[in-house]
Amino acid sequence: MHNVYDKQFSYDHLMDQFHNTDTKINGLQLFYDNRDKVLSWFNYDTLITIALYHFIDQLAYEIQEFPHNSDRYILDMLYRKAETYLAFMKGVQYYEQFLLINNLIHDDVLIIWRHTLLGFRDRCINDFHEQKSLQYTITTALLTMPDESLIPFFYDIALSSEPDIAISAIVGLALFRKKFANWKKLYKGDSDYDAMITVASSFDIQDYDYHNPPHNMYILFLYIRTSEIFVSNVSEVLPLINTVLHAIPENHILYMRSIEAIESMLYRLKHREFNHFTSDDIMNLISVFNTLPLEIVQNIVQYWNIPIMDFIYTVQRVIQEKQINLDDCSNIATLLCTAEFD
């Protein structure tokens, strides 16, 4: 991952200025006023940048609302998020000291994950047991720090957690499948779930077949969870993404988590990869975009470094070539229509 010291940046004592403001709302205003500087510092990592965009959008709304609605909880939460990004900008050593006196929040775990900060592994394990709301994200971070010493931790989680976290832990066990001997104890007597355990215990993660996945929601989530963390090319998993969106029940926790994983992967799509998409890749992407909520699709397309007209022309070409009939209310039809009027 990126080394923070590789990037030249004029810090300008922003952290000191932030803490020297007389009120938290003024500190948040200072952060908001310097948002472009903060965003430019983190622009090497898509997922951190997306989290920052969401934070800044929330900040903009709350700054306007605070004079009329000074919710102390929201104010403290936003202030703590701002502290995380500013502390990390000041350097890893400062950030380590900062976390010694502060509880982890989601944004901390994201930074630990994206930078593979091995020094925080034990801290993540401890906080996993103390902060239920962070368990899923902490498991993600630990999957990027593979070490045999994590096998007992992943095993305990796989036995006792909700399916989204349990299957995430099973991904961790699959990384060491030949050194883990208790696979049979993970069976639950549910044929679909047990089939997922069999896959995890029998096949190397690198050999998962993302192009012809079975319609078993537990195996599908095992695959989507693995691909979210370990697969670099979106084109490899578009058939899987398409299957997941149509095969996992929308009211299931695994569907919600799958949407998060799919967003994460689609945000990371690069222009050069898109340029090598086949017509089948584009057809899968059209199907995926027509299934996702329109707001998510619009946010992804706006974030891409893919020129919007390149995307539109490519989609139009494939629609004509494959003679695809679009519903007038489909997300792709909406994008095409919007582009025509821009």
Disulfide bonds with the S-S distance in Angstrom:
none
